[in-house]
Amino acid sequence: MHAAEEVSIDLTGEDDDLERAEPPQSFPNRGAVRSSSPIDLTDDAEVSFVDVESSSSGEDGQCPRKRARVHQAEPQSGGVPHSFGTSISSDRGQPSVETSQTSGPHLGCGWCKMQDPSSGIVHLACGHVVCKTCLLKAAECKCRCKICSRLLDVSDVQGILPAEKLTPFLDKLLYCMVDDDERFVRCPNEKCGNVIERAEEISRELPTHAPDGQPLSEQHAAHMQKNRYRCNACGENFCASCKVLPFHLAQTCEEAAASRAAVHCRFCAIQLPRGSKEGSACSAEECQQRKDEVCEVVHKRCRHRCLGCFGEATCMGCLECKGTAGDFCNICWTEELRAAPCLQLSCGHAFHRHCLKARLKKRWPTAKISFSS
């Protein structure tokens, strides 16, 4: 786009032949702001049209005056249109030049509402105007326009985003495009991010039980059949609707969100009544017994509760931070390590205290069974 630059020239003469052209339908607004910058009227200047006005009589006995209004096109700078008006008077002496510059309405950032930001203005592909500071922050975060929520275009950041940040921006932009496309789903595991194509919905019999044996209602079964995915890269089961892993069995997304916000039993993970304190146990006899046997120490650095046994001289390391608290005990293979007080052997492996006690009581030291004589 080009902004029209208007030049008014007073010429003294009787036989000046100037071509008259019809002006365009609209001009940028003209104001009273003045500038001393000269207007380029060389052969390289682009003239859109010439308008001639003639006065009936001269001034102070001089010849009749003719005024030529030369409208000169100038490339738009920074997205802000400008128009110029220059008056040059000549009466057989040295010409005096008077220049007036007018600008359109000041453009401000549509996100932070700052007028004439020092960082500069950028016109996005979606049509909104933002400052470069806000654009750089958006390119490193959500890659979306804050007004219309449309994804940023690559042309929006070219020449603005540093070269070392362009590749991470393109990766985020690709992930956002995948998230917006209903045909694909992305693994929510932060270390994975694998993209999976959604399977076509086919009519088949709904399951009656979840993989862990819980009975399923028709609503829960339909939700599991549609949204339960297993990533072929990291092996995690997740919900394609709420992007939560592992998948919430026998629950809808809303029920799972409410369950996560509630307080649960420390051992069996059953939801406790409102007002219960974090780390409490339910009223089940087995959970109450485990509560009496578990260590009461809270690790200072991570604030996770110790999974060791009460009365130990030295607490074992935090299994939550190691990532092994959710592993099954390698003796019972039915409960996670966090479901009961644990003991850590000298080799570094941890087992349920009651599982080790039962194995020693039965005098069955290993899991190996030999049928040879």
VOPAGU-2260 file (C-alpha; in pm, 1 decimal, decimal comma):
REM VOPAGU-2260
SITE   aa  ch    i         X         Y         Z
SITE  MET   A    0       0,0       0,0       0,0
SITE  HIS   A    1     109,1     355,9     -59,8
SITE  ALA   A    2      17,3     675,1     118,2
SITE  ALA   A    3     -62,1     974,8    -101,8
SITE  GLU   A    4     175,5    1268,0     -72,8
SITE  GLU   A    5      25,9    1600,5    -174,9
SITE  VAL   A    6     244,1    1883,3    -307,2
SITE  SER   A    7      95,9    2227,9    -381,7
SITE  ILE   A    8     301,7    2446,6    -620,4
SITE  ASP   A    9     224,3    2808,0    -708,5
SITE  LEU   A   10     344,8    2885,6   -1061,1
SITE  THR   A   11     347,2    3229,6   -1216,8
SITE  GLY   A   12     284,3    3223,9   -1589,2
SITE  GLU   A   13      15,9    3267,8   -1851,7
SITE  ASP   A   14      71,6    2980,3   -2092,3
SITE  ASP   A   15     153,7    2699,4   -1853,4
SITE  ASP   A   16       9,1    2377,2   -1989,1
SITE  LEU   A   17     -65,6    2136,4   -1705,9
SITE  GLU   A   18    -263,4    1820,6   -1747,4
SITE  ARG   A   19    -563,7    1788,4   -1519,5
SITE  ALA   A   20    -645,6    1446,2   -1381,5
SITE  GLU   A   21    -934,9    1333,5   -1168,7
SITE  PRO   A   22    -832,7    1284,2    -804,3
SITE  PRO   A   23    -899,7     954,3    -630,0
SITE  GLN   A   24   -1214,7     905,1    -427,1
SITE  SER   A   25   -1049,2     914,6     -83,3
SITE  PHE   A   26    -742,0    1065,5      80,1
SITE  PRO   A   27    -574,1    1021,0     414,8
SITE  ASN   A   28    -683,5    1283,1     663,1
SITE  ARG   A   29    -503,6    1617,5     646,6
SITE  GLY   A   30    -414,0    1810,8     956,6
SITE  ALA   A   31    -214,3    2109,2    1072,1
SITE  VAL   A   32     107,3    1934,2    1179,1
SITE  ARG   A   33     400,0    2095,3    1002,0
SITE  SER   A   34     735,5    1957,6     899,0
SITE  SER   A   35    1037,4    2110,5     731,9
SITE  SER   A   36    1127,1    1798,0     536,8
SITE  PRO   A   37    1152,1    1865,1     158,8
SITE  ILE   A   38     939,4    1678,0     -91,9
SITE  ASP   A   39    1111,4    1477,5    -363,2
SITE  LEU   A   40     998,4    1601,4    -707,2
SITE  THR   A   41    1274,6    1437,3    -907,3
SITE  ASP   A   42    1214,7    1216,8   -1208,0
SITE  ASP   A   43    1221,8     908,9    -982,6
SITE  ALA   A   44     928,9    1034,7    -774,9
SITE  GLU   A   45     598,8     862,1    -840,3
SITE  VAL   A   46     317,0    1108,8    -920,6
SITE  SER   A   47     -35,5     977,2    -903,7
SITE  PHE   A   48    -213,0    1280,9   -1055,5
SITE  VAL   A   49    -189,2    1658,4   -1103,9
SITE  ASP   A   50    -466,5    1901,4   -1013,5
SITE  VAL   A   51    -455,6    2264,0   -1141,2
SITE  GLU   A   52    -630,3    2562,0    -985,6
SITE  SER   A   53    -626,6    2910,2   -1138,7
SITE  SER   A   54    -697,7    3247,6    -970,0
SITE  SER   A   55    -880,8    3525,3   -1158,1
SITE  SER   A   56    -636,6    3802,1   -1074,9
SITE  GLY   A   57    -284,6    3843,6    -952,4
SITE  GLU   A   58    -164,3    4008,6    -634,7
SITE  ASP   A   59       0,2    4353,0    -628,8
SITE  GLY   A   60     -36,8    4392,9   -1003,2
SITE  GLN   A   61     132,2    4066,6   -1081,2
SITE  CYS   A   62      22,9    3814,8   -1340,9
SITE  PRO   A   63    -265,1    3576,1   -1266,0
SITE  ARG   A   64    -147,6    3284,0   -1056,6
SITE  LYS   A   65    -193,3    2917,3   -1126,1
SITE  ARG   A   66    -167,5    2651,3    -856,8
SITE  ALA   A   67     -66,6    2296,6    -937,2
SITE  ARG   A   68    -148,2    2034,3    -676,3
SITE  VAL   A   69      79,4    1734,9    -734,7
SITE  HIS   A   70     -26,3    1427,0    -543,4
SITE  GLN   A   71     283,1    1216,0    -496,4
SITE  ALA   A   72     268,4     853,1    -379,6
SITE  GLU   A   73     502,2     745,3    -103,3
SITE  PRO   A   74     550,6     392,8      34,1
SITE  GLN   A   75     376,2     339,8     364,6
SITE  SER   A   76     615,2     334,5     659,6
SITE  GLY   A   77     541,2     131,3     969,7
SITE  GLY   A   78     180,1      80,9     878,0
SITE  VAL   A   79      89,1     448,9     946,4
SITE  PRO   A   80     -46,1     645,2     646,0
SITE  HIS   A   81      85,7    1000,7     586,9
SITE  SER   A   82      -9,5    1285,3     351,4
SITE  PHE   A   83     200,3    1588,7     278,7
SITE  GLY   A   84     110,7    1940,2     164,8
SITE  THR   A   85     384,8    2168,4      30,5
SITE  SER   A   86     335,5    2521,9     -96,2
SITE  ILE   A   87     603,8    2674,5    -321,2
SITE  SER   A   88     552,6    3038,7    -427,4
SITE  SER   A   89     751,1    3200,0    -707,4
SITE  ASP   A   90     750,5    3568,9    -808,1
SITE  ARG   A   91    1062,9    3592,7   -1023,9
SITE  GLY   A   92    1277,0    3563,5    -707,8
SITE  GLN   A   93    1404,8    3287,1    -486,0
SITE  PRO   A   94    1125,6    3039,4    -397,1
SITE  SER   A   95    1024,5    3000,7     -32,9
SITE  VAL   A   96     932,3    2648,2      72,1
SITE  GLU   A   97     676,0    2575,1     344,4
SITE  THR   A   98     598,9    2211,7     423,4
SITE  SER   A   99     315,6    2070,6     632,7
SITE  GLN   A  100     295,8    1704,6     728,5
SITE  THR   A  101     -17,7    1536,0     852,0
SITE  SER   A  102     -56,8    1187,9     985,4
SITE  GLY   A  103    -351,8     961,6    1031,8
SITE  PRO   A  104    -485,6     852,5    1371,7
SITE  HIS   A  105    -216,9     723,7    1608,2
SITE  LEU   A  106    -203,7     346,6    1615,4
SITE  GLY   A  107    -164,1     169,3    1947,0
SITE  CYS   A  108    -114,9    -190,7    2053,2
SITE  GLY   A  109    -443,5    -377,1    2060,0
SITE  TRP   A  110    -317,3    -606,5    2337,5
SITE  CYS   A  111    -151,1    -380,3    2596,1
SITE  LYS   A  112    -337,8     -65,3    2478,0
SITE  MET   A  113     -15,4     137,6    2464,4
SITE  GLN   A  114     -26,2     428,1    2220,3
SITE  ASP   A  115     274,8     473,4    1990,7
SITE  PRO   A  116     490,2     206,1    2161,7
SITE  SER   A  117     863,8     257,7    2133,3
SITE  SER   A  118     921,2    -101,2    2017,6
SITE  GLY   A  119     719,7     -45,4    1699,7
SITE  ILE   A  120     388,3    -157,4    1552,9
SITE  VAL   A  121     318,4    -482,2    1364,3
SITE  HIS   A  122      10,8    -562,4    1155,6
SITE  LEU   A  123     -81,3    -927,7    1209,4
SITE  ALA   A  124    -222,0   -1150,6     939,5
SITE  CYS   A  125    -551,7   -1160,9    1130,8
SITE  GLY   A  126    -585,0    -781,3    1091,6
SITE  HIS   A  127    -506,4    -667,9    1445,5
SITE  VAL   A  128    -227,7    -428,8    1538,0
SITE  VAL   A  129      17,1    -510,6    1818,4
SITE  CYS   A  130     350,0    -385,1    1944,2
SITE  LYS   A  131     664,1    -591,0    1895,1
SITE  THR   A  132     708,1    -645,3    2270,0
SITE  CYS   A  133     369,8    -817,7    2304,0
SITE  LEU   A  134     428,8   -1015,5    1982,8
SITE  LEU   A  135     759,3   -1156,2    2110,5
SITE  LYS   A  136     592,9   -1267,0    2435,6
SITE  ALA   A  137     308,4   -1436,1    2246,1
SITE  ALA   A  138     551,8   -1614,2    2014,2
SITE  GLU   A  139     717,1   -1776,6    2316,4
SITE  CYS   A  140     388,7   -1869,9    2486,0
SITE  LYS   A  141      54,3   -1951,6    2320,1
SITE  CYS   A  142     129,4   -1836,1    1963,2
SITE  ARG   A  143    -218,6   -1683,0    1937,1
SITE  CYS   A  144    -370,7   -1339,4    1893,3
SITE  LYS   A  145    -515,3   -1230,0    2227,0
SITE  ILE   A  146    -812,3   -1061,5    2057,1
SITE  CYS   A  147    -941,0   -1320,3    1808,8
SITE  SER   A  148    -748,6   -1628,3    1937,6
SITE  ARG   A  149    -626,5   -1707,7    1586,6
SITE  LEU   A  150    -284,5   -1864,4    1549,6
SITE  LEU   A  151       1,3   -1633,7    1458,8
SITE  ASP   A  152     133,3   -1656,5    1105,9
SITE  VAL   A  153     496,2   -1718,0    1021,2
SITE  SER   A  154     501,1   -1385,6     835,2
SITE  ASP   A  155     403,0   -1208,6    1160,3
SITE  VAL   A  156     736,3   -1287,5    1326,8
SITE  GLN   A  157     974,2   -1289,4    1031,3
SITE  GLY   A  158    1240,4   -1026,9    1084,5
SITE  ILE   A  159    1126,7    -973,7    1444,5
SITE  LEU   A  160    1187,7   -1304,2    1618,5
SITE  PRO   A  161    1557,8   -1389,4    1669,6
SITE  ALA   A  162    1690,5   -1674,1    1456,5
SITE  GLU   A  163    1758,7   -1899,3    1757,5
SITE  LYS   A  164    1392,6   -1870,2    1867,1
SITE  LEU   A  165    1237,3   -1931,8    1526,6
SITE  THR   A  166    1262,0   -2312,9    1539,4
SITE  PRO   A  167    1097,9   -2342,1    1886,4
SITE  PHE   A  168     823,7   -2107,1    1761,8
SITE  LEU   A  169     756,9   -2325,9    1457,9
SITE  ASP   A  170     740,0   -2635,8    1681,3
SITE  LYS   A  171     487,3   -2469,0    1913,2
SITE  LEU   A  172     288,7   -2345,6    1614,8
SITE  LEU   A  173     274,7   -2698,0    1473,8
SITE  TYR   A  174     154,2   -2839,4    1807,0
SITE  CYS   A  175    -114,4   -2570,1    1828,7
SITE  MET   A  176    -231,7   -2651,7    1477,3
SITE  VAL   A  177    -253,3   -3019,7    1572,7
SITE  ASP   A  178    -451,1   -2934,1    1888,3
SITE  ASP   A  179    -699,0   -2733,6    1679,6
SITE  ASP   A  180    -747,0   -3018,7    1431,6
SITE  GLU   A  181   -1003,2   -3271,4    1554,2
SITE  ARG   A  182    -848,0   -3541,6    1336,8
SITE  PHE   A  183    -538,3   -3561,5    1554,9
SITE  VAL   A  184    -455,3   -3584,9    1923,7
SITE  ARG   A  185    -121,6   -3517,4    2093,4
SITE  CYS   A  186      17,5   -3719,0    2381,2
SITE  PRO   A  187       6,0   -3496,8    2694,5
SITE  ASN   A  188     326,0   -3649,0    2831,4
SITE  GLU   A  189     573,4   -3358,0    2846,6
SITE  LYS   A  190     864,1   -3585,1    2754,4
SITE  CYS   A  191     680,5   -3731,9    2454,8
SITE  GLY   A  192     440,3   -3507,1    2259,3
SITE  ASN   A  193     373,5   -3779,1    2001,8
SITE  VAL   A  194      92,8   -3698,4    1754,8
SITE  ILE   A  195    -169,8   -3968,7    1699,7
SITE  GLU   A  196    -440,1   -3976,9    1435,3
SITE  ARG   A  197    -783,6   -4034,4    1581,1
SITE  ALA   A  198    -944,9   -4364,1    1494,1
SITE  GLU   A  199   -1269,8   -4365,7    1302,6
SITE  GLU   A  200   -1571,4   -4421,9    1522,3
SITE  ILE   A  201   -1724,3   -4758,8    1450,8
SITE  SER   A  202   -2028,3   -4912,6    1612,8
SITE  ARG   A  203   -1925,1   -5189,7    1847,9
SITE  GLU   A  204   -2041,7   -5332,5    2176,2
SITE  LEU   A  205   -1962,0   -5116,5    2478,1
SITE  PRO   A  206   -1741,2   -5272,6    2747,9
SITE  THR   A  207   -1904,5   -5356,5    3079,5
SITE  HIS   A  208   -1588,2   -5338,0    3290,6
SITE  ALA   A  209   -1277,1   -5119,9    3293,6
SITE  PRO   A  210    -929,3   -5273,8    3250,1
SITE  ASP   A  211    -885,4   -5269,7    3628,1
SITE  GLY   A  212   -1212,0   -5457,9    3682,9
SITE  GLN   A  213   -1436,8   -5165,8    3779,3
SITE  PRO   A  214   -1794,5   -5193,4    3650,0
SITE  LEU   A  215   -1880,0   -4930,8    3389,9
SITE  SER   A  216   -2206,2   -4751,0    3330,2
SITE  GLU   A  217   -2316,1   -4690,9    2972,0
SITE  GLN   A  218   -2201,1   -4327,6    2989,7
SITE  HIS   A  219   -1858,8   -4418,5    3129,3
SITE  ALA   A  220   -1814,3   -4702,0    2879,7
SITE  ALA   A  221   -1894,4   -4476,0    2582,8
SITE  HIS   A  222   -1656,3   -4210,3    2711,9
SITE  MET   A  223   -1375,4   -4462,8    2757,5
SITE  GLN   A  224   -1427,7   -4614,9    2413,2
SITE  LYS   A  225   -1409,6   -4273,5    2245,6
SITE  ASN   A  226   -1136,5   -4092,7    2440,0
SITE  ARG   A  227    -900,9   -4354,6    2587,3
SITE  TYR   A  228    -578,0   -4364,4    2386,7
SITE  ARG   A  229    -246,1   -4538,8    2437,7
SITE  CYS   A  230      59,4   -4359,8    2302,1
SITE  ASN   A  231     268,6   -4589,0    2083,5
SITE  ALA   A  232     583,3   -4390,9    2169,1
SITE  CYS   A  233     582,4   -4368,2    2549,9
SITE  GLY   A  234     312,0   -4626,2    2627,9
SITE  GLU   A  235     103,0   -4389,7    2845,5
SITE  ASN   A  236    -277,1   -4419,6    2857,5
SITE  PHE   A  237    -443,4   -4077,9    2844,2
SITE  CYS   A  238    -775,8   -3905,6    2784,4
SITE  ALA   A  239    -798,5   -3737,2    2445,1
SITE  SER   A  240   -1071,7   -3503,9    2572,0
SITE  CYS   A  241    -919,4   -3346,9    2886,3
SITE  LYS   A  242    -553,5   -3440,8    2806,4
SITE  VAL   A  243    -501,5   -3607,8    3145,8
SITE  LEU   A  244    -284,8   -3910,1    3207,8
SITE  PRO   A  245    -334,3   -4178,1    3315,8
SITE  PHE   A  246    -686,4   -4218,2    3180,7
SITE  HIS   A  247    -958,2   -4175,6    3444,6
SITE  LEU   A  248   -1139,0   -4509,8    3447,2
SITE  ALA   A  249   -1510,8   -4520,3    3535,2
SITE  GLN   A  250   -1525,7   -4139,7    3536,4
SITE  THR   A  251   -1613,5   -3862,7    3294,7
SITE  CYS   A  252   -1378,0   -3566,6    3254,3
SITE  GLU   A  253   -1591,6   -3353,9    3487,5
SITE  GLU   A  254   -1605,9   -3623,3    3752,3
SITE  ALA   A  255   -1230,3   -3678,2    3726,6
SITE  ALA   A  256   -1160,8   -3304,7    3768,4
SITE  ALA   A  257   -1377,8   -3289,8    4080,0
SITE  SER   A  258   -1206,1   -3599,8    4215,5
SITE  ARG   A  259    -858,8   -3453,6    4164,1
SITE  ALA   A  260    -956,6   -3138,8    4352,6
SITE  ALA   A  261   -1083,4   -3338,2    4653,6
SITE  VAL   A  262    -878,3   -3494,4    4935,3
SITE  HIS   A  263    -815,7   -3869,1    4906,5
SITE  CYS   A  264    -712,8   -4144,6    5140,6
SITE  ARG   A  265    -337,4   -4168,8    5153,3
SITE  PHE   A  266    -341,1   -4544,9    5097,7
SITE  CYS   A  267    -649,1   -4659,9    4903,0
SITE  ALA   A  268    -705,7   -4323,4    4722,1
SITE  ILE   A  269   -1077,8   -4321,4    4799,6
SITE  GLN   A  270   -1230,7   -3972,3    4809,5
SITE  LEU   A  271   -1267,8   -3835,5    5163,0
SITE  PRO   A  272   -1542,8   -3605,2    5291,3
SITE  ARG   A  273   -1501,6   -3229,8    5264,8
SITE  GLY   A  274   -1284,9   -3078,6    5532,0
SITE  SER   A  275   -1047,1   -3373,7    5551,6
SITE  LYS   A  276    -678,3   -3287,8    5581,4
SITE  GLU   A  277    -420,7   -3384,6    5322,1
SITE  GLY   A  278    -250,1   -3711,9    5410,5
SITE  SER   A  279    -546,3   -3849,0    5604,8
SITE  ALA   A  280    -668,0   -4208,1    5587,5
SITE  CYS   A  281   -1019,7   -4337,8    5538,8
SITE  SER   A  282   -1211,7   -4530,7    5802,1
SITE  ALA   A  283   -1123,7   -4874,8    5658,9
SITE  GLU   A  284    -952,1   -5099,4    5912,8
SITE  GLU   A  285    -662,0   -5181,9    5681,6
SITE  CYS   A  286    -594,0   -4813,1    5605,1
SITE  GLN   A  287    -607,4   -4722,5    5973,4
SITE  GLN   A  288    -352,5   -4994,0    6051,2
SITE  ARG   A  289    -120,2   -4869,9    5776,6
SITE  LYS   A  290    -156,9   -4516,4    5908,3
SITE  ASP   A  291     -17,6   -4630,0    6244,5
SITE  GLU   A  292     279,2   -4800,9    6076,5
SITE  VAL   A  293     380,3   -4538,5    5821,5
SITE  CYS   A  294     647,0   -4274,1    5875,2
SITE  GLU   A  295     516,7   -3927,4    5964,5
SITE  VAL   A  296     810,1   -3732,7    5822,8
SITE  VAL   A  297     755,4   -3479,0    5540,9
SITE  HIS   A  298    1062,2   -3424,3    5323,7
SITE  LYS   A  299    1176,9   -3063,0    5351,9
SITE  ARG   A  300    1285,5   -3004,4    4992,3
SITE  CYS   A  301     996,3   -3153,8    4798,5
SITE  ARG   A  302     727,1   -3155,4    5073,2
SITE  HIS   A  303     632,5   -3514,9    4985,0
SITE  ARG   A  304     541,6   -3752,5    5265,4
SITE  CYS   A  305     788,0   -4027,2    5347,5
SITE  LEU   A  306     670,6   -4376,6    5248,2
SITE  GLY   A  307     893,8   -4553,9    5499,3
SITE  CYS   A  308     802,9   -4712,6    5832,8
SITE  PHE   A  309     744,4   -4541,9    6163,8
SITE  GLY   A  310    1041,3   -4537,5    6402,0
SITE  GLU   A  311    1318,5   -4572,8    6144,0
SITE  ALA   A  312    1644,0   -4403,3    6238,9
SITE  THR   A  313    1697,3   -4275,0    5884,9
SITE  CYS   A  314    1427,0   -4212,7    5628,2
SITE  MET   A  315    1473,8   -4358,6    5284,8
SITE  GLY   A  316    1479,5   -4125,8    4984,2
SITE  CYS   A  317    1161,4   -3976,1    4842,2
SITE  LEU   A  318    1004,4   -4232,0    4609,2
SITE  GLU   A  319     775,7   -3965,3    4461,9
SITE  CYS   A  320    1073,8   -3765,8    4337,6
SITE  LYS   A  321    1243,7   -4080,5    4209,0
SITE  GLY   A  322     930,2   -4164,4    4011,8
SITE  THR   A  323     890,6   -4512,3    4163,6
SITE  ALA   A  324     607,2   -4442,1    4409,1
SITE  GLY   A  325     353,1   -4541,9    4143,9
SITE  ASP   A  326     527,6   -4871,1    4063,1
SITE  PHE   A  327     373,1   -5197,4    4179,4
SITE  CYS   A  328     533,6   -5382,8    4463,9
SITE  ASN   A  329     736,1   -5665,0    4307,1
SITE  ILE   A  330     609,6   -5913,6    4564,7
SITE  CYS   A  331     232,4   -5867,5    4569,1
SITE  TRP   A  332     197,3   -5707,6    4222,6
SITE  THR   A  333    -146,0   -5571,4    4322,1
SITE  GLU   A  334     -80,7   -5232,9    4485,0
SITE  GLU   A  335     146,0   -4937,3    4423,9
SITE  LEU   A  336     434,2   -4873,4    4662,5
SITE  ARG   A  337     263,5   -4558,5    4794,4
SITE  ALA   A  338     -35,2   -4767,4    4908,7
SITE  ALA   A  339     147,5   -4902,2    5218,2
SITE  PRO   A  340     457,4   -4843,5    5432,8
SITE  CYS   A  341     772,1   -4958,9    5252,1
SITE  LEU   A  342    1117,6   -5087,1    5336,8
SITE  GLN   A  343    1419,4   -5023,9    5117,0
SITE  LEU   A  344    1678,4   -5300,6    5088,8
SITE  SER   A  345    2052,4   -5249,0    5069,3
SITE  CYS   A  346    2034,7   -5304,9    4692,8
SITE  GLY   A  347    1810,3   -4997,3    4660,9
SITE  HIS   A  348    1481,1   -5172,9    4581,5
SITE  ALA   A  349    1171,0   -5093,9    4790,8
SITE  PHE   A  350     886,2   -5331,3    4883,4
SITE  HIS   A  351     578,2   -5319,3    5101,9
SITE  ARG   A  352     662,2   -5388,9    5463,4
SITE  HIS   A  353     375,2   -5634,6    5507,0
SITE  CYS   A  354     474,5   -5818,3    5184,9
SITE  LEU   A  355     833,0   -5866,7    5307,0
SITE  LYS   A  356     707,3   -5977,6    5646,8
SITE  ALA   A  357     472,8   -6235,9    5492,1
SITE  ARG   A  358     745,4   -6374,6    5268,7
SITE  LEU   A  359     990,5   -6416,5    5554,0
SITE  LYS   A  360     721,5   -6577,4    5767,1
SITE  LYS   A  361     648,5   -6833,9    5494,6
SITE  ARG   A  362    1022,3   -6896,2    5450,7
SITE  TRP   A  363     992,6   -6838,3    5075,8
SITE  PRO   A  364    1295,9   -6617,8    5013,2
SITE  THR   A  365    1274,0   -6587,9    4634,3
SITE  ALA   A  366    1012,8   -6573,8    4362,2
SITE  LYS   A  367    1183,1   -6849,6    4163,8
SITE  ILE   A  368    1003,0   -7185,6    4144,8
SITE  SER   A  369    1187,0   -7495,5    4019,7
SITE  PHE   A  370    1009,3   -7819,4    3928,1
SITE  SER   A  371    1329,2   -8021,8    3889,6
SITE  SER   A  372    1408,3   -8298,6    4140,3
